[in-house]
Amino acid sequence: MKTTNYHFEKIAKARLESTYQDIEDWEDEFIDEDSEIVTTRDTLEDFLKGSKGWAEATGFRSFEIEGHACLFWESMQGFKGQARESMVVVDFGEFRCAYKF
């Protein structure tokens, strides 16, 4: 489950789409191997089920980027005491990538 430039591009576009920005500006996002991207085999359904147990999960929506299903939470907090962050999850078929920002 190695992420490549292809995956970084789709994650950047999903992050822009999630905040209603122009996805053609994806190269300005600087998402690369140094970004904190979590790669998992958990399904999108697993993320949806899991979000019900988070301390906070607001502003949810789903969308698609160039054939890849995506989930977005405007504000999520896994456990009380953790920072609240936005998160986008992109489905690449064999695995999913989660990116908090």
C-alpha positions in Angstrom: 0.0 0.0 0.0 2.5 2.6 -1.2 1.2 6.0 -2.0 2.4 7.6 -5.2 2.1 10.9 -7.0 -1.2 9.7 -8.4 -2.6 9.2 -4.9 -1.2 12.6 -3.7 -2.9 14.3 -6.6 -6.3 12.7 -5.8 -6.0 13.5 -2.1 -5.1 17.1 -2.9 -8.1 17.4 -5.2 -10.4 15.8 -2.6 -9.1 18.2 0.0 -9.9 21.2 -2.3 -13.3 19.8 -3.3 -14.2 19.3 0.4 -13.8 23.0 1.0 -15.4 24.1 -2.2 -12.2 25.2 -3.9 -11.1 24.7 -7.5 -9.6 21.2 -7.8 -7.4 22.4 -10.7 -5.2 24.2 -8.1 -4.3 20.8 -6.6 -0.5 21.3 -7.2 -0.5 24.2 -4.7 -1.5 21.8 -1.9 2.0 20.3 -1.5 0.6 16.9 -0.5 3.5 14.4 -0.8 5.2 11.6 1.1 6.0 14.0 4.0 2.3 14.7 4.5 0.5 12.9 7.4 -1.5 10.5 5.3 -2.8 7.3 6.8 -3.2 4.4 4.5 -5.7 1.6 5.6 -7.7 -1.3 4.3 -10.7 0.0 6.4 -13.6 0.6 4.1 -15.6 3.8 3.7 -18.4 2.0 5.5 -15.9 1.3 8.4 -15.1 5.0 8.6 -18.8 5.9 8.7 -19.5 3.4 11.4 -16.4 4.4 13.4 -17.4 8.1 13.2 -20.4 7.4 15.3 -18.0 6.6 18.2 -15.9 9.7 17.8 -16.1 12.5 20.4 -17.1 14.9 17.5 -18.0 14.4 13.9 -19.8 17.3 12.2 -20.1 18.7 8.7 -20.1 15.3 7.0 -20.6 14.9 3.3 -19.6 12.4 0.6 -18.6 13.2 -3.0 -16.5 11.7 -5.8 -13.2 12.9 -7.4 -12.4 11.5 -10.8 -14.0 8.1 -10.1 -12.9 7.8 -6.4 -15.5 7.9 -3.7 -14.6 10.4 -0.9 -15.8 11.1 2.6 -15.3 14.4 4.4 -15.8 15.7 7.9 -15.6 19.4 8.5 -14.7 18.9 12.1 -13.8 15.6 13.7 -12.3 14.6 17.1 -11.5 11.0 17.7 -11.3 11.3 21.5 -11.9 14.2 24.0 -8.7 16.1 24.4 -7.5 15.6 20.9 -7.3 18.5 18.5 -10.4 19.0 16.2 -9.4 18.7 12.6 -11.0 18.3 9.2 -10.5 15.0 7.5 -11.0 13.6 4.0 -10.9 9.9 3.1 -10.3 8.8 -0.5 -11.1 5.3 -1.7 -8.5 3.8 -4.1 -10.2 0.4 -4.3 -7.5 -1.8 -2.7 -7.0 0.7 0.1 -8.2 4.1 1.5 -6.1 7.2 2.4 -7.2 9.5 5.2 -5.8 13.0 5.4 -6.4 15.4 8.3 -6.0 19.1 7.9 
